[in-house]
Amino acid sequence: MAQDLSLNVSNSVGGSNRAPILVANEYHHWSQRMERYLKRLGRDVWRSVEEGPYVPVLTLVQEDGAQALLGGDNFDIIINCNSANEIWDVLKNLYQGSEQAQDKKLTTNLNEFNNFTALPGEILDDLFKRFNLIITKLSNEGIVRSNHETNLQFLNGLGRQWSTTKMVVLGDRKIHTLSLFKLYKELQAQESIMLTLVDHFP
């Protein structure tokens, strides 16, 4: 089982002499890896994918090779494409959506970040995982927040029971440079104390 997982990860990542395999829910990462792989083959190869010109599909990659890289369902979608550029655009539209859909997704992700707050009864571990997922989604859209901004948003999303801890953390200059994960670990160390205080002084 572990060997199969390792093989699947290795195939989806690709290598210096092996193109990455497209996994549907990892399109963003696949497109970055594929771009790097194609650029290593030569600037003209990448330019023909990104901009054209017309290159018949089967001269760019053999049919069985394309099917292995893209999987059966994706291959059926691109089989009638006439160029590498057309294949790229079809896959991009399929997995990222139209510009309007991308804008809507970006707006949703930004709203999730800006309005982030703890859910009733949510523990720190679950809160961190949910927030980290939002950060990852923004990163996939090309939006990277500073450590300071990310940490402030995470702290502001904590519940009222964290008020004292928040004041202490906000008063420390580390808030500007601390990674989100290190902030989470510091809060985790305080969580048991905070929960004990809440139990004694509800």
C-alpha positions as CSV (number, residue, x, y, z in Angstrom):
1,M,0.0,0.0,0.0
2,A,2.8,2.5,1.0
3,Q,4.7,1.4,-2.1
4,D,1.7,2.1,-4.3
5,L,1.3,5.6,-2.7
6,S,5.0,6.3,-3.2
7,L,4.8,5.3,-6.8
8,N,1.7,7.4,-7.4
9,V,3.3,10.5,-5.8
10,S,6.5,9.9,-7.9
11,N,4.4,9.6,-11.1
12,S,2.3,12.7,-10.4
13,V,5.5,14.8,-9.6
14,G,7.5,13.6,-12.6
15,G,11.2,14.0,-12.9
16,S,13.9,15.6,-15.0
17,N,13.4,13.0,-17.7
18,R,9.7,12.1,-17.0
19,A,6.7,14.4,-17.4
20,P,4.3,14.7,-14.4
21,I,1.0,12.9,-14.6
22,L,-2.2,14.9,-14.3
23,V,-4.2,14.2,-11.2
24,A,-7.6,16.0,-11.3
25,N,-7.6,17.7,-7.9
26,E,-3.9,18.7,-8.3
27,Y,-4.2,20.6,-11.6
28,H,-2.5,23.8,-10.3
29,H,0.6,22.0,-9.1
30,W,0.6,19.8,-12.2
31,S,0.6,22.8,-14.5
32,Q,3.6,24.3,-12.7
33,R,5.5,21.1,-12.9
34,M,4.6,20.5,-16.5
35,E,5.7,24.0,-17.4
36,R,9.1,23.5,-15.7
37,Y,9.4,20.1,-17.5
38,L,8.6,21.5,-20.9
39,K,11.0,24.5,-20.4
40,R,13.8,22.0,-19.7
41,L,13.0,20.4,-23.1
42,G,13.6,23.9,-24.7
43,R,12.1,27.3,-24.7
44,D,10.6,26.7,-28.1
45,V,8.7,23.7,-26.8
46,W,7.2,25.7,-24.0
47,R,6.4,28.6,-26.3
48,S,4.5,26.3,-28.7
49,V,2.5,25.0,-25.8
50,E,1.7,28.5,-24.4
51,E,1.2,30.5,-27.6
52,G,1.1,28.1,-30.5
53,P,1.9,27.6,-33.5
54,Y,0.0,24.7,-34.9
55,V,1.6,21.4,-34.0
56,P,-0.3,18.2,-34.7
57,V,-0.9,16.3,-31.4
58,L,0.6,13.0,-32.4
59,T,3.9,14.6,-33.5
60,L,4.3,16.3,-30.1
61,V,3.6,13.1,-28.1
62,Q,2.7,9.6,-29.1
63,E,-1.0,8.7,-28.5
64,D,-0.2,6.0,-25.9
65,G,2.2,8.3,-24.1
66,A,-0.4,11.1,-23.9
67,Q,-3.0,8.7,-22.6
68,A,-0.7,7.5,-19.9
69,L,0.2,11.1,-18.8
70,L,-3.4,12.5,-18.9
71,G,-5.5,9.4,-17.9
72,G,-8.3,8.1,-20.0
73,D,-11.0,10.7,-19.2
74,N,-8.6,13.7,-19.9
75,F,-7.3,12.0,-23.1
76,D,-10.8,11.6,-24.5
77,I,-11.3,15.4,-24.0
78,I,-8.2,16.5,-25.8
79,I,-8.0,13.8,-28.5
80,N,-9.4,16.1,-31.2
81,C,-7.1,19.1,-30.3
82,N,-4.9,20.1,-33.1
83,S,-2.0,21.6,-31.2
84,A,-0.2,21.5,-27.9
85,N,-1.4,25.1,-27.3
86,E,-5.0,23.9,-27.7
87,I,-4.5,21.0,-25.4
88,W,-3.0,23.3,-22.7
89,D,-5.9,25.8,-23.0
90,V,-8.6,23.0,-22.9
91,L,-7.0,21.5,-19.7
92,K,-6.6,24.9,-18.1
93,N,-10.2,25.8,-18.8
94,L,-11.4,22.4,-17.6
95,Y,-9.6,22.5,-14.3
96,Q,-9.4,26.3,-13.6
97,G,-12.6,27.4,-15.3
98,S,-13.2,30.5,-17.3
99,E,-11.7,33.9,-16.2
100,Q,-15.1,34.7,-14.7
101,A,-15.1,31.4,-12.7
102,Q,-11.5,32.1,-11.6
103,D,-12.4,35.6,-10.4
104,K,-15.4,34.2,-8.5
105,K,-13.2,31.5,-6.8
106,L,-10.6,34.1,-6.0
107,T,-13.2,36.4,-4.4
108,T,-14.6,33.5,-2.4
109,N,-11.1,32.6,-1.1
110,L,-10.3,36.2,-0.2
111,N,-13.6,36.5,1.7
112,E,-12.8,33.2,3.5
113,F,-9.5,34.7,4.6
114,N,-10.8,38.2,5.5
115,N,-13.9,36.8,7.4
116,F,-12.1,33.9,9.1
117,T,-13.3,33.1,12.6
118,A,-13.5,30.1,14.9
119,L,-16.6,27.9,14.7
120,P,-18.6,27.2,17.9
121,G,-16.7,24.5,19.9
122,E,-13.9,24.3,17.3
123,I,-10.5,23.2,18.8
124,L,-7.3,24.9,17.9
125,D,-6.0,22.0,15.8
126,D,-9.1,22.0,13.5
127,L,-9.1,25.8,13.3
128,F,-5.4,25.8,12.2
129,K,-6.1,23.1,9.5
130,R,-9.1,25.1,8.2
131,F,-7.1,28.4,8.1
132,N,-4.1,26.7,6.5
133,L,-6.3,25.3,3.7
134,I,-7.5,28.9,3.0
135,I,-3.8,30.1,2.8
136,T,-3.0,27.2,0.4
137,K,-6.0,28.1,-1.8
138,L,-4.9,31.7,-1.9
139,S,-1.3,30.6,-2.7
140,N,-2.6,28.5,-5.6
141,E,-4.2,31.7,-6.9
142,G,-0.9,33.5,-6.7
143,I,-1.8,35.5,-3.6
144,V,0.8,35.3,-0.8
145,R,0.2,37.2,2.4
146,S,3.0,38.3,4.7
147,N,3.7,36.4,7.9
148,H,2.5,39.4,9.9
149,E,-0.8,39.7,8.0
150,T,-1.4,35.9,8.1
151,N,-0.7,35.7,11.8
152,L,-2.9,38.7,12.6
153,Q,-5.8,37.2,10.7
154,F,-5.4,33.8,12.4
155,L,-5.2,35.5,15.9
156,N,-8.2,37.6,15.1
157,G,-10.1,34.5,14.2
158,L,-9.6,32.9,17.6
159,G,-12.6,32.8,20.0
160,R,-13.1,35.2,23.0
161,Q,-11.5,32.7,25.4
162,W,-8.1,33.4,23.7
163,S,-8.3,37.2,24.4
164,T,-5.5,37.2,27.0
165,T,-3.2,35.0,25.0
166,K,-3.8,37.2,21.9
167,M,-2.8,40.3,23.8
168,V,0.5,38.7,24.9
169,V,1.3,37.4,21.4
170,L,0.3,40.7,19.7
171,G,2.7,42.6,22.1
172,D,5.6,40.4,20.9
173,R,7.6,41.6,17.9
174,K,7.9,37.9,16.8
175,I,4.4,38.3,15.3
176,H,6.0,40.0,12.3
177,T,8.4,37.2,11.4
178,L,6.9,34.0,13.0
179,S,5.6,31.4,10.5
180,L,2.0,30.5,10.9
181,F,3.0,27.0,11.9
182,K,5.3,28.3,14.7
183,L,2.5,30.6,15.9
184,Y,0.2,27.6,16.0
185,K,2.7,25.6,18.0
186,E,3.1,28.5,20.5
187,L,-0.7,28.7,20.9
188,Q,-0.9,24.9,21.2
189,A,1.4,25.1,24.2
190,Q,-1.0,27.7,25.8
191,E,-4.2,25.8,24.9
192,S,-4.4,23.5,28.0
193,I,-3.8,26.5,30.3
194,M,-6.4,28.5,28.5
195,L,-9.0,25.7,28.6
196,T,-8.3,25.2,32.4
197,L,-9.0,28.9,33.0
198,V,-12.2,28.8,30.9
199,D,-13.4,25.8,33.0
200,H,-12.7,27.6,36.2
201,F,-14.0,31.1,35.1
202,P,-16.7,30.5,32.4
